[in-house]
Amino acid sequence: MLPREYPKWQTVYYYFRLWRESECFVAINDKLRQKTRLAVGKQAAPSAAIIDSQSVKTDEQAASKGYDAGKRVKGRKRHYSG
């Protein structure tokens, strides 16, 4: 389903596989992330990352309460960072 101005799909796929196996896309993504971070005043490499989060419901007596608007859950959001 490539546009007509592109080469045959076999040719496009050949180069896609070549670039994917050489990790060209990984290098491009790394460079773009670094440039984006530097442009907003951060260090080129992140010092930490949040891998996953979970919204946990709390009852009315809980010491700390919050609201996860995305999931519409009263409670607290906890994160795993490894």
PDB file of N, CA, C and O in Angstrom:
ATOM      1  N   MET A   1       0.817  -1.180   0.000  1.00  0.00           N
ATOM      2  CA  MET A   1       0.000   0.000   0.000  1.00  0.00           C
ATOM      3  C   MET A   1       0.869   1.255   0.000  1.00  0.00           C
ATOM      4  O   MET A   1       0.515   2.256   0.623  1.00  0.00           O
ATOM      5  N   LEU A   2       1.984   1.206  -0.683  1.00  0.00           N
ATOM      6  CA  LEU A   2       2.844   2.381  -0.792  1.00  0.00           C
ATOM      7  C   LEU A   2       2.319   3.313  -1.869  1.00  0.00           C
ATOM      8  O   LEU A   2       1.676   2.866  -2.819  1.00  0.00           O
ATOM      9  N   PRO A   3       2.587   4.604  -1.730  1.00  0.00           N
ATOM     10  CA  PRO A   3       2.209   5.531  -2.794  1.00  0.00           C
ATOM     11  C   PRO A   3       2.905   5.171  -4.109  1.00  0.00           C
ATOM     12  O   PRO A   3       3.954   4.527  -4.102  1.00  0.00           O
ATOM     13  N   ARG A   4       2.336   5.576  -5.205  1.00  0.00           N
ATOM     14  CA  ARG A   4       2.857   5.220  -6.532  1.00  0.00           C
ATOM     15  C   ARG A   4       4.273   5.730  -6.781  1.00  0.00           C
ATOM     16  O   ARG A   4       5.028   5.107  -7.529  1.00  0.00           O
ATOM     17  N   GLU A   5       4.642   6.843  -6.170  1.00  0.00           N
ATOM     18  CA  GLU A   5       5.970   7.408  -6.425  1.00  0.00           C
ATOM     19  C   GLU A   5       7.095   6.646  -5.716  1.00  0.00           C
ATOM     20  O   GLU A   5       8.270   6.940  -5.932  1.00  0.00           O
ATOM     21  N   TYR A   6       6.743   5.668  -4.870  1.00  0.00           N
ATOM     22  CA  TYR A   6       7.740   4.842  -4.195  1.00  0.00           C
ATOM     23  C   TYR A   6       8.156   3.696  -5.110  1.00  0.00           C
ATOM     24  O   TYR A   6       7.425   3.330  -6.030  1.00  0.00           O
ATOM     25  N   PRO A   7       9.347   3.127  -4.848  1.00  0.00           N
ATOM     26  CA  PRO A   7       9.742   1.932  -5.609  1.00  0.00           C
ATOM     27  C   PRO A   7       8.857   0.743  -5.250  1.00  0.00           C
ATOM     28  O   PRO A   7       7.963   0.861  -4.413  1.00  0.00           O
ATOM     29  N   LYS A   8       9.106  -0.402  -5.884  1.00  0.00           N
ATOM     30  CA  LYS A   8       8.354  -1.617  -5.563  1.00  0.00           C
ATOM     31  C   LYS A   8       8.486  -1.920  -4.072  1.00  0.00           C
ATOM     32  O   LYS A   8       9.491  -1.581  -3.446  1.00  0.00           O
ATOM     33  N   TRP A   9       7.468  -2.556  -3.518  1.00  0.00           N
ATOM     34  CA  TRP A   9       7.469  -2.822  -2.076  1.00  0.00           C
ATOM     35  C   TRP A   9       8.648  -3.691  -1.679  1.00  0.00           C
ATOM     36  O   TRP A   9       9.162  -3.554  -0.569  1.00  0.00           O
ATOM     37  N   GLN A  10       9.088  -4.582  -2.558  1.00  0.00           N
ATOM     38  CA  GLN A  10      10.226  -5.449  -2.241  1.00  0.00           C
ATOM     39  C   GLN A  10      11.499  -4.621  -2.012  1.00  0.00           C
ATOM     40  O   GLN A  10      12.298  -4.926  -1.128  1.00  0.00           O
ATOM     41  N   THR A  11      11.670  -3.584  -2.812  1.00  0.00           N
ATOM     42  CA  THR A  11      12.844  -2.719  -2.664  1.00  0.00           C
ATOM     43  C   THR A  11      12.763  -1.942  -1.344  1.00  0.00           C
ATOM     44  O   THR A  11      13.745  -1.857  -0.606  1.00  0.00           O
ATOM     45  N   VAL A  12      11.605  -1.388  -1.061  1.00  0.00           N
ATOM     46  CA  VAL A  12      11.417  -0.640   0.183  1.00  0.00           C
ATOM     47  C   VAL A  12      11.646  -1.559   1.375  1.00  0.00           C
ATOM     48  O   VAL A  12      12.316  -1.179   2.336  1.00  0.00           O
ATOM     49  N   TYR A  13      11.092  -2.771   1.317  1.00  0.00           N
ATOM     50  CA  TYR A  13      11.245  -3.718   2.420  1.00  0.00           C
ATOM     51  C   TYR A  13      12.699  -4.135   2.584  1.00  0.00           C
ATOM     52  O   TYR A  13      13.172  -4.296   3.709  1.00  0.00           O
ATOM     53  N   TYR A  14      13.410  -4.313   1.480  1.00  0.00           N
ATOM     54  CA  TYR A  14      14.830  -4.695   1.542  1.00  0.00           C
ATOM     55  C   TYR A  14      15.611  -3.658   2.351  1.00  0.00           C
ATOM     56  O   TYR A  14      16.377  -4.015   3.246  1.00  0.00           O
ATOM     57  N   TYR A  15      15.415  -2.370   2.035  1.00  0.00           N
ATOM     58  CA  TYR A  15      16.140  -1.320   2.750  1.00  0.00           C
ATOM     59  C   TYR A  15      15.668  -1.178   4.194  1.00  0.00           C
ATOM     60  O   TYR A  15      16.468  -0.905   5.088  1.00  0.00           O
ATOM     61  N   PHE A  16      14.376  -1.364   4.417  1.00  0.00           N
ATOM     62  CA  PHE A  16      13.866  -1.328   5.784  1.00  0.00           C
ATOM     63  C   PHE A  16      14.556  -2.400   6.628  1.00  0.00           C
ATOM     64  O   PHE A  16      15.027  -2.125   7.732  1.00  0.00           O
ATOM     65  N   ARG A  17      14.609  -3.626   6.097  1.00  0.00           N
ATOM     66  CA  ARG A  17      15.269  -4.713   6.851  1.00  0.00           C
ATOM     67  C   ARG A  17      16.735  -4.420   7.067  1.00  0.00           C
ATOM     68  O   ARG A  17      17.251  -4.648   8.162  1.00  0.00           O
ATOM     69  N   LEU A  18      17.425  -3.916   6.050  1.00  0.00           N
ATOM     70  CA  LEU A  18      18.848  -3.600   6.149  1.00  0.00           C
ATOM     71  C   LEU A  18      19.089  -2.574   7.252  1.00  0.00           C
ATOM     72  O   LEU A  18      19.989  -2.738   8.076  1.00  0.00           O
ATOM     73  N   TRP A  19      18.275  -1.507   7.263  1.00  0.00           N
ATOM     74  CA  TRP A  19      18.442  -0.463   8.266  1.00  0.00           C
ATOM     75  C   TRP A  19      18.045  -0.951   9.652  1.00  0.00           C
ATOM     76  O   TRP A  19      18.672  -0.583  10.646  1.00  0.00           O
ATOM     77  N   ARG A  20      17.003  -1.780   9.722  1.00  0.00           N
ATOM     78  CA  ARG A  20      16.569  -2.301  11.017  1.00  0.00           C
ATOM     79  C   ARG A  20      17.649  -3.204  11.613  1.00  0.00           C
ATOM     80  O   ARG A  20      17.964  -3.092  12.798  1.00  0.00           O
ATOM     81  N   GLU A  21      18.213  -4.089  10.806  1.00  0.00           N
ATOM     82  CA  GLU A  21      19.226  -5.017  11.316  1.00  0.00           C
ATOM     83  C   GLU A  21      20.529  -4.315  11.681  1.00  0.00           C
ATOM     84  O   GLU A  21      21.261  -4.785  12.552  1.00  0.00           O
ATOM     85  N   SER A  22      20.824  -3.205  11.029  1.00  0.00           N
ATOM     86  CA  SER A  22      22.040  -2.451  11.364  1.00  0.00           C
ATOM     87  C   SER A  22      21.795  -1.493  12.529  1.00  0.00           C
ATOM     88  O   SER A  22      22.694  -0.753  12.928  1.00  0.00           O
ATOM     89  N   GLU A  23      20.575  -1.509  13.073  1.00  0.00           N
ATOM     90  CA  GLU A  23      20.162  -0.658  14.187  1.00  0.00           C
ATOM     91  C   GLU A  23      20.228   0.825  13.841  1.00  0.00           C
ATOM     92  O   GLU A  23      20.441   1.670  14.710  1.00  0.00           O
ATOM     93  N   CYS A  24      20.044   1.121  12.577  1.00  0.00           N
ATOM     94  CA  CYS A  24      20.017   2.508  12.116  1.00  0.00           C
ATOM     95  C   CYS A  24      18.889   3.281  12.798  1.00  0.00           C
ATOM     96  O   CYS A  24      19.084   4.427  13.202  1.00  0.00           O
ATOM     97  N   PHE A  25      17.709   2.663  12.928  1.00  0.00           N
ATOM     98  CA  PHE A  25      16.569   3.335  13.547  1.00  0.00           C
ATOM     99  C   PHE A  25      16.825   3.618  15.022  1.00  0.00           C
ATOM    100  O   PHE A  25      16.385   4.642  15.543  1.00  0.00           O
ATOM    101  N   VAL A  26      17.529   2.724  15.691  1.00  0.00           N
ATOM    102  CA  VAL A  26      17.868   2.936  17.108  1.00  0.00           C
ATOM    103  C   VAL A  26      18.790   4.151  17.234  1.00  0.00           C
ATOM    104  O   VAL A  26      18.605   4.988  18.118  1.00  0.00           O
ATOM    105  N   ALA A  27      19.781   4.240  16.345  1.00  0.00           N
ATOM    106  CA  ALA A  27      20.722   5.365  16.380  1.00  0.00           C
ATOM    107  C   ALA A  27      20.001   6.686  16.097  1.00  0.00           C
ATOM    108  O   ALA A  27      20.268   7.693  16.752  1.00  0.00           O
ATOM    109  N   ILE A  28      19.088   6.681  15.122  1.00  0.00           N
ATOM    110  CA  ILE A  28      18.333   7.896  14.801  1.00  0.00           C
ATOM    111  C   ILE A  28      17.467   8.307  15.991  1.00  0.00           C
ATOM    112  O   ILE A  28      17.413   9.484  16.348  1.00  0.00           O
ATOM    113  N   ASN A  29      16.796   7.341  16.599  1.00  0.00           N
ATOM    114  CA  ASN A  29      15.938   7.637  17.751  1.00  0.00           C
ATOM    115  C   ASN A  29      16.756   8.180  18.918  1.00  0.00           C
ATOM    116  O   ASN A  29      16.334   9.128  19.580  1.00  0.00           O
ATOM    117  N   ASP A  30      17.914   7.591  19.176  1.00  0.00           N
ATOM    118  CA  ASP A  30      18.781   8.072  20.256  1.00  0.00           C
ATOM    119  C   ASP A  30      19.215   9.516  20.014  1.00  0.00           C
ATOM    120  O   ASP A  30      19.183  10.339  20.928  1.00  0.00           O
ATOM    121  N   LYS A  31      19.618   9.820  18.784  1.00  0.00           N
ATOM    122  CA  LYS A  31      20.084  11.163  18.453  1.00  0.00           C
ATOM    123  C   LYS A  31      18.946  12.182  18.566  1.00  0.00           C
ATOM    124  O   LYS A  31      19.145  13.284  19.078  1.00  0.00           O
ATOM    125  N   LEU A  32      17.752  11.812  18.086  1.00  0.00           N
ATOM    126  CA  LEU A  32      16.598  12.717  18.192  1.00  0.00           C
ATOM    127  C   LEU A  32      16.214  12.975  19.646  1.00  0.00           C
ATOM    128  O   LEU A  32      15.890  14.104  20.012  1.00  0.00           O
ATOM    129  N   ARG A  33      16.250  11.923  20.481  1.00  0.00           N
ATOM    130  CA  ARG A  33      15.931  12.096  21.897  1.00  0.00           C
ATOM    131  C   ARG A  33      16.934  13.036  22.554  1.00  0.00           C
ATOM    132  O   ARG A  33      16.548  13.924  23.314  1.00  0.00           O
ATOM    133  N   GLN A  34      18.232  12.846  22.263  1.00  0.00           N
ATOM    134  CA  GLN A  34      19.256  13.714  22.845  1.00  0.00           C
ATOM    135  C   GLN A  34      19.047  15.169  22.429  1.00  0.00           C
ATOM    136  O   GLN A  34      19.106  16.069  23.267  1.00  0.00           O
ATOM    137  N   LYS A  35      18.803  15.401  21.141  1.00  0.00           N
ATOM    138  CA  LYS A  35      18.613  16.772  20.653  1.00  0.00           C
ATOM    139  C   LYS A  35      17.368  17.417  21.279  1.00  0.00           C
ATOM    140  O   LYS A  35      17.380  18.597  21.629  1.00  0.00           O
ATOM    141  N   THR A  36      16.303  16.632  21.413  1.00  0.00           N
ATOM    142  CA  THR A  36      15.068  17.151  22.002  1.00  0.00           C
ATOM    143  C   THR A  36      15.281  17.517  23.461  1.00  0.00           C
ATOM    144  O   THR A  36      14.828  18.570  23.909  1.00  0.00           O
ATOM    145  N   ARG A  37      15.964  16.659  24.205  1.00  0.00           N
ATOM    146  CA  ARG A  37      16.217  16.931  25.620  1.00  0.00           C
ATOM    147  C   ARG A  37      17.087  18.168  25.788  1.00  0.00           C
ATOM    148  O   ARG A  37      16.823  19.003  26.653  1.00  0.00           O
ATOM    149  N   LEU A  38      18.134  18.290  24.955  1.00  0.00           N
ATOM    150  CA  LEU A  38      19.008  19.458  25.045  1.00  0.00           C
ATOM    151  C   LEU A  38      18.255  20.742  24.689  1.00  0.00           C
ATOM    152  O   LEU A  38      18.506  21.796  25.274  1.00  0.00           O
ATOM    153  N   ALA A  39      17.337  20.651  23.732  1.00  0.00           N
ATOM    154  CA  ALA A  39      16.572  21.830  23.302  1.00  0.00           C
ATOM    155  C   ALA A  39      15.667  22.378  24.405  1.00  0.00           C
ATOM    156  O   ALA A  39      15.353  23.568  24.413  1.00  0.00           O
ATOM    157  N   VAL A  40      15.244  21.517  25.335  1.00  0.00           N
ATOM    158  CA  VAL A  40      14.385  21.981  26.433  1.00  0.00           C
ATOM    159  C   VAL A  40      15.167  22.165  27.728  1.00  0.00           C
ATOM    160  O   VAL A  40      14.577  22.304  28.800  1.00  0.00           O
ATOM    161  N   GLY A  41      16.515  22.167  27.627  1.00  0.00           N
ATOM    162  CA  GLY A  41      17.344  22.472  28.784  1.00  0.00           C
ATOM    163  C   GLY A  41      17.646  21.314  29.707  1.00  0.00           C
ATOM    164  O   GLY A  41      18.046  21.532  30.851  1.00  0.00           O
ATOM    165  N   LYS A  42      17.469  20.100  29.249  1.00  0.00           N
ATOM    166  CA  LYS A  42      17.783  18.930  30.074  1.00  0.00           C
ATOM    167  C   LYS A  42      19.110  18.332  29.633  1.00  0.00           C
ATOM    168  O   LYS A  42      19.652  18.698  28.590  1.00  0.00           O
ATOM    169  N   GLN A  43      19.633  17.396  30.446  1.00  0.00           N
ATOM    170  CA  GLN A  43      20.831  16.665  30.038  1.00  0.00           C
ATOM    171  C   GLN A  43      20.481  15.764  28.858  1.00  0.00           C
ATOM    172  O   GLN A  43      19.327  15.366  28.702  1.00  0.00           O
ATOM    173  N   ALA A  44      21.479  15.440  28.023  1.00  0.00           N
ATOM    174  CA  ALA A  44      21.237  14.640  26.820  1.00  0.00           C
ATOM    175  C   ALA A  44      20.675  13.263  27.153  1.00  0.00           C
ATOM    176  O   ALA A  44      19.820  12.748  26.432  1.00  0.00           O
ATOM    177  N   ALA A  45      21.152  12.669  28.240  1.00  0.00           N
ATOM    178  CA  ALA A  45      20.687  11.328  28.629  1.00  0.00           C
ATOM    179  C   ALA A  45      19.843  11.431  29.896  1.00  0.00           C
ATOM    180  O   ALA A  45      20.224  12.134  30.832  1.00  0.00           O
ATOM    181  N   PRO A  46      18.700  10.740  29.941  1.00  0.00           N
ATOM    182  CA  PRO A  46      17.875  10.781  31.150  1.00  0.00           C
ATOM    183  C   PRO A  46      18.583  10.081  32.310  1.00  0.00           C
ATOM    184  O   PRO A  46      19.332   9.129  32.094  1.00  0.00           O
ATOM    185  N   SER A  47      18.352  10.547  33.533  1.00  0.00           N
ATOM    186  CA  SER A  47      18.966   9.924  34.703  1.00  0.00           C
ATOM    187  C   SER A  47      18.064   8.848  35.297  1.00  0.00           C
ATOM    188  O   SER A  47      18.535   7.998  36.053  1.00  0.00           O
ATOM    189  N   ALA A  48      16.777   8.872  34.966  1.00  0.00           N
ATOM    190  CA  ALA A  48      15.835   7.881  35.473  1.00  0.00           C
ATOM    191  C   ALA A  48      14.661   7.788  34.511  1.00  0.00           C
ATOM    192  O   ALA A  48      14.425   8.693  33.710  1.00  0.00           O
ATOM    193  N   ALA A  49      13.929   6.687  34.600  1.00  0.00           N
ATOM    194  CA  ALA A  49      12.752   6.517  33.756  1.00  0.00           C
ATOM    195  C   ALA A  49      11.680   5.765  34.524  1.00  0.00           C
ATOM    196  O   ALA A  49      11.978   4.864  35.307  1.00  0.00           O
ATOM    197  N   ILE A  50      10.432   6.142  34.294  1.00  0.00           N
ATOM    198  CA  ILE A  50       9.317   5.410  34.889  1.00  0.00           C
ATOM    199  C   ILE A  50       8.910   4.341  33.890  1.00  0.00           C
ATOM    200  O   ILE A  50       8.576   4.640  32.744  1.00  0.00           O
ATOM    201  N   ILE A  51       8.942   3.103  34.333  1.00  0.00           N
ATOM    202  CA  ILE A  51       8.648   1.985  33.457  1.00  0.00           C
ATOM    203  C   ILE A  51       7.150   1.734  33.361  1.00  0.00           C
ATOM    204  O   ILE A  51       6.627   1.501  32.271  1.00  0.00           O
ATOM    205  N   ASP A  52       6.459   1.778  34.490  1.00  0.00           N
ATOM    206  CA  ASP A  52       5.040   1.458  34.501  1.00  0.00           C
ATOM    207  C   ASP A  52       4.394   2.155  35.686  1.00  0.00           C
ATOM    208  O   ASP A  52       5.066   2.527  36.648  1.00  0.00           O
ATOM    209  N   SER A  53       3.097   2.326  35.605  1.00  0.00           N
ATOM    210  CA  SER A  53       2.367   2.908  36.728  1.00  0.00           C
ATOM    211  C   SER A  53       1.058   2.162  36.912  1.00  0.00           C
ATOM    212  O   SER A  53       0.573   1.476  36.012  1.00  0.00           O
ATOM    213  N   GLN A  54       0.509   2.314  38.091  1.00  0.00           N
ATOM    214  CA  GLN A  54      -0.731   1.616  38.427  1.00  0.00           C
ATOM    215  C   GLN A  54      -1.553   2.531  39.330  1.00  0.00           C
ATOM    216  O   GLN A  54      -1.021   3.128  40.265  1.00  0.00           O
ATOM    217  N   SER A  55      -2.835   2.637  39.050  1.00  0.00           N
ATOM    218  CA  SER A  55      -3.736   3.399  39.913  1.00  0.00           C
ATOM    219  C   SER A  55      -4.308   2.450  40.956  1.00  0.00           C
ATOM    220  O   SER A  55      -4.857   1.398  40.631  1.00  0.00           O
ATOM    221  N   VAL A  56      -4.166   2.848  42.225  1.00  0.00           N
ATOM    222  CA  VAL A  56      -4.600   2.006  43.327  1.00  0.00           C
ATOM    223  C   VAL A  56      -5.690   2.746  44.086  1.00  0.00           C
ATOM    224  O   VAL A  56      -5.482   3.878  44.523  1.00  0.00           O
ATOM    225  N   LYS A  57      -6.839   2.125  44.246  1.00  0.00           N
ATOM    226  CA  LYS A  57      -7.937   2.738  44.987  1.00  0.00           C
ATOM    227  C   LYS A  57      -7.595   2.778  46.466  1.00  0.00           C
ATOM    228  O   LYS A  57      -6.977   1.855  46.995  1.00  0.00           O
ATOM    229  N   THR A  58      -8.001   3.859  47.132  1.00  0.00           N
ATOM    230  CA  THR A  58      -7.825   3.974  48.581  1.00  0.00           C
ATOM    231  C   THR A  58      -9.185   4.233  49.208  1.00  0.00           C
ATOM    232  O   THR A  58     -10.110   4.709  48.549  1.00  0.00           O
ATOM    233  N   ASP A  59      -9.289   3.914  50.478  1.00  0.00           N
ATOM    234  CA  ASP A  59     -10.569   4.159  51.158  1.00  0.00           C
ATOM    235  C   ASP A  59     -10.576   5.568  51.735  1.00  0.00           C
ATOM    236  O   ASP A  59      -9.600   6.304  51.592  1.00  0.00           O
ATOM    237  N   GLU A  60     -11.654   5.937  52.374  1.00  0.00           N
ATOM    238  CA  GLU A  60     -11.823   7.294  52.893  1.00  0.00           C
ATOM    239  C   GLU A  60     -10.857   7.617  54.031  1.00  0.00           C
ATOM    240  O   GLU A  60     -10.546   8.789  54.242  1.00  0.00           O
ATOM    241  N   GLN A  61     -10.367   6.609  54.779  1.00  0.00           N
ATOM    242  CA  GLN A  61      -9.468   6.848  55.898  1.00  0.00           C
ATOM    243  C   GLN A  61      -7.999   6.946  55.478  1.00  0.00           C
ATOM    244  O   GLN A  61      -7.141   7.171  56.332  1.00  0.00           O
ATOM    245  N   ALA A  62      -7.691   6.785  54.216  1.00  0.00           N
ATOM    246  CA  ALA A  62      -6.297   6.787  53.770  1.00  0.00           C
ATOM    247  C   ALA A  62      -5.648   8.140  54.054  1.00  0.00           C
ATOM    248  O   ALA A  62      -6.272   9.189  53.892  1.00  0.00           O
ATOM    249  N   ALA A  63      -4.375   8.097  54.483  1.00  0.00           N
ATOM    250  CA  ALA A  63      -3.651   9.319  54.808  1.00  0.00           C
ATOM    251  C   ALA A  63      -3.415  10.172  53.572  1.00  0.00           C
ATOM    252  O   ALA A  63      -3.533  11.396  53.630  1.00  0.00           O
ATOM    253  N   SER A  64      -3.083   9.533  52.452  1.00  0.00           N
ATOM    254  CA  SER A  64      -2.850  10.310  51.235  1.00  0.00           C
ATOM    255  C   SER A  64      -3.826   9.842  50.162  1.00  0.00           C
ATOM    256  O   SER A  64      -3.895   8.659  49.829  1.00  0.00           O
ATOM    257  N   LYS A  65      -4.571  10.794  49.636  1.00  0.00           N
ATOM    258  CA  LYS A  65      -5.548  10.476  48.602  1.00  0.00           C
ATOM    259  C   LYS A  65      -5.279  11.341  47.389  1.00  0.00           C
ATOM    260  O   LYS A  65      -4.665  12.403  47.499  1.00  0.00           O
ATOM    261  N   GLY A  66      -5.729  10.897  46.249  1.00  0.00           N
ATOM    262  CA  GLY A  66      -5.587  11.670  45.030  1.00  0.00           C
ATOM    263  C   GLY A  66      -6.656  11.254  44.050  1.00  0.00           C
ATOM    264  O   GLY A  66      -7.623  10.583  44.411  1.00  0.00           O
ATOM    265  N   TYR A  67      -6.475  11.659  42.804  1.00  0.00           N
ATOM    266  CA  TYR A  67      -7.447  11.318  41.787  1.00  0.00           C
ATOM    267  C   TYR A  67      -6.718  11.145  40.463  1.00  0.00           C
ATOM    268  O   TYR A  67      -6.016  12.054  40.019  1.00  0.00           O
ATOM    269  N   ASP A  68      -6.877   9.991  39.832  1.00  0.00           N
ATOM    270  CA  ASP A  68      -6.314   9.731  38.513  1.00  0.00           C
ATOM    271  C   ASP A  68      -7.394  10.066  37.495  1.00  0.00           C
ATOM    272  O   ASP A  68      -8.306   9.272  37.265  1.00  0.00           O
ATOM    273  N   ALA A  69      -7.289  11.242  36.887  1.00  0.00           N
ATOM    274  CA  ALA A  69      -8.327  11.710  35.969  1.00  0.00           C
ATOM    275  C   ALA A  69      -8.401  10.845  34.713  1.00  0.00           C
ATOM    276  O   ALA A  69      -9.474  10.696  34.128  1.00  0.00           O
ATOM    277  N   GLY A  70      -7.278  10.277  34.297  1.00  0.00           N
ATOM    278  CA  GLY A  70      -7.274   9.449  33.096  1.00  0.00           C
ATOM    279  C   GLY A  70      -8.118   8.202  33.254  1.00  0.00           C
ATOM    280  O   GLY A  70      -8.809   7.782  32.326  1.00  0.00           O
ATOM    281  N   LYS A  71      -8.056   7.614  34.437  1.00  0.00           N
ATOM    282  CA  LYS A  71      -8.825   6.392  34.696  1.00  0.00           C
ATOM    283  C   LYS A  71     -10.049   6.651  35.568  1.00  0.00           C
ATOM    284  O   LYS A  71     -10.834   5.741  35.836  1.00  0.00           O
ATOM    285  N   ARG A  72     -10.203   7.892  36.007  1.00  0.00           N
ATOM    286  CA  ARG A  72     -11.325   8.283  36.870  1.00  0.00           C
ATOM    287  C   ARG A  72     -11.392   7.421  38.129  1.00  0.00           C
ATOM    288  O   ARG A  72     -12.437   6.872  38.477  1.00  0.00           O
ATOM    289  N   VAL A  73     -10.243   7.322  38.800  1.00  0.00           N
ATOM    290  CA  VAL A  73     -10.130   6.499  40.002  1.00  0.00           C
ATOM    291  C   VAL A  73      -9.684   7.384  41.158  1.00  0.00           C
ATOM    292  O   VAL A  73      -8.702   8.116  41.033  1.00  0.00           O
ATOM    293  N   LYS A  74     -10.401   7.322  42.291  1.00  0.00           N
ATOM    294  CA  LYS A  74      -9.945   7.987  43.511  1.00  0.00           C
ATOM    295  C   LYS A  74      -8.920   7.080  44.145  1.00  0.00           C
ATOM    296  O   LYS A  74      -9.169   5.890  44.342  1.00  0.00           O
ATOM    297  N   GLY A  75      -7.784   7.629  44.459  1.00  0.00           N
ATOM    298  CA  GLY A  75      -6.746   6.813  45.076  1.00  0.00           C
ATOM    299  C   GLY A  75      -5.383   7.414  44.844  1.00  0.00           C
ATOM    300  O   GLY A  75      -5.205   8.632  44.870  1.00  0.00           O
ATOM    301  N   ARG A  76      -4.434   6.548  44.620  1.00  0.00           N
ATOM    302  CA  ARG A  76      -3.066   7.018  44.447  1.00  0.00           C
ATOM    303  C   ARG A  76      -2.456   6.271  43.284  1.00  0.00           C
ATOM    304  O   ARG A  76      -2.825   5.133  42.993  1.00  0.00           O
ATOM    305  N   LYS A  77      -1.518   6.925  42.621  1.00  0.00           N
ATOM    306  CA  LYS A  77      -0.836   6.319  41.485  1.00  0.00           C
ATOM    307  C   LYS A  77       0.551   5.919  41.955  1.00  0.00           C
ATOM    308  O   LYS A  77       1.287   6.736  42.508  1.00  0.00           O
ATOM    309  N   ARG A  78       0.899   4.679  41.738  1.00  0.00           N
ATOM    310  CA  ARG A  78       2.248   4.255  42.114  1.00  0.00           C
ATOM    311  C   ARG A  78       2.996   3.838  40.859  1.00  0.00           C
ATOM    312  O   ARG A  78       2.417   3.328  39.900  1.00  0.00           O
ATOM    313  N   HIS A  79       4.323   4.077  40.898  1.00  0.00           N
ATOM    314  CA  HIS A  79       5.167   3.852  39.728  1.00  0.00           C
ATOM    315  C   HIS A  79       6.244   2.819  40.053  1.00  0.00           C
ATOM    316  O   HIS A  79       6.719   2.718  41.184  1.00  0.00           O
ATOM    317  N   TYR A  80       6.603   2.078  39.051  1.00  0.00           N
ATOM    318  CA  TYR A  80       7.756   1.183  39.153  1.00  0.00           C
ATOM    319  C   TYR A  80       8.871   1.804  38.350  1.00  0.00           C
ATOM    320  O   TYR A  80       8.707   2.064  37.158  1.00  0.00           O
ATOM    321  N   SER A  81       9.994   2.046  38.979  1.00  0.00           N
ATOM    322  CA  SER A  81      11.172   2.525  38.243  1.00  0.00           C
ATOM    323  C   SER A  81      12.337   1.630  38.654  1.00  0.00           C
ATOM    324  O   SER A  81      12.760   1.607  39.810  1.00  0.00           O
ATOM    325  N   GLY A  82      12.824   0.913  37.687  1.00  0.00           N
ATOM    326  CA  GLY A  82      13.858  -0.073  37.967  1.00  0.00           C
ATOM    327  C   GLY A  82      15.243   0.385  37.688  1.00  0.00           C
ATOM    328  O   GLY A  82      16.195  -0.370  37.890  1.00  0.00           O
TER     329      GLY A  82
END
